[in-house]
């Protein structure tokens, strides 16, 4: 069993959640301006990203909850990056 994280680890994780949330917001704006109008895969990815962002508007200070949210943010960002990079290849 792993020891509980210290306050510094919880703080750093909270900072990472905040940074990735802001970055995901920027990716959503870029995707909205560059991808095909709805309905498209881009629209679904944008809605999913917005849903993830609104599910936890700020870090809660609980390591497991924040880590899970960070992973969801990262998956949503990855989906948008994949769509945007595919769009550039056309």
C-alpha positions in Angstrom: 0.0 0.0 0.0 1.3 3.4 -0.9 1.7 6.1 1.7 -0.7 9.0 1.5 0.6 12.0 -0.6 2.1 14.9 1.2 0.7 18.5 1.0 3.3 19.4 -1.6 2.1 16.6 -3.9 -1.5 17.6 -3.5 -0.6 21.2 -4.3 1.4 20.3 -7.4 -1.4 18.1 -8.6 -3.9 20.9 -8.1 -1.6 23.2 -10.1 -1.4 20.7 -12.9 -5.2 20.3 -13.0 -5.6 24.1 -13.2 -3.0 24.4 -16.0 -4.5 21.5 -18.1 -8.0 22.9 -17.6 -6.9 26.2 -19.0 -5.1 24.6 -21.9 -8.1 22.4 -22.7 -10.3 25.6 -22.8 -7.9 27.0 -25.4 -8.0 23.8 -27.4 -11.8 23.9 -27.3 -11.8 27.4 -28.7 -9.3 26.4 -31.5 -11.4 23.4 -32.3 -14.6 25.4 -32.5 -13.0 27.8 -35.0 -11.2 25.2 -37.2 -13.3 22.1 -37.3 -16.4 21.4 -39.4 -19.7 22.7 -38.2 -21.8 20.3 -36.1 -22.6 17.5 -36.2 -19.1 16.1 -36.5 -16.6 14.2 -34.5 -15.1 17.5 -33.6 -18.4 18.6 -32.1 -18.6 15.5 -30.0 -15.0 16.0 -28.7 -15.7 19.6 -27.9 -18.8 18.7 -26.0 -17.0 16.0 -24.1 -14.2 18.4 -23.2 -16.7 21.0 -22.0 -18.4 18.3 -19.9 -15.1 17.2 -18.3 -14.2 20.8 -17.6 -17.5 21.6 -15.9 -17.6 18.4 -13.9 -14.9 19.8 -11.6 -14.4 23.5 -12.0 -11.4 23.6 -9.7 -9.1 21.2 -7.8 -10.7 19.8 -4.7 -7.6 19.1 -2.8 -8.2 15.4 -2.6 -5.3 13.6 -4.3 -7.3 10.7 -5.8 -10.2 12.9 -7.1 -7.8 15.5 -8.6 -5.7 12.7 -10.2 -8.8 11.1 -11.8 -9.9 14.5 -13.0 -6.5 15.3 -14.4 -6.6 12.0 -16.4 -10.0 12.9 -17.8 -8.8 16.3 -18.8 -5.7 14.7 -20.5 -7.9 12.3 -22.4 -10.2 15.1 -23.6 -7.1 17.2 -24.6 -5.6 14.2 -26.5 -8.9 13.7 -28.4 -9.0 17.3 -29.5 -5.3 17.3 -30.4 -5.8 14.2 -32.5 -8.7 15.8 -34.4 -6.9 19.0 -34.9 -3.8 17.3 -36.2 -5.9 15.1 -38.5 -7.6 18.3 -39.8 -4.1 19.7 -40.7 -3.3 16.6 -42.7 -6.1 17.1 -45.2 
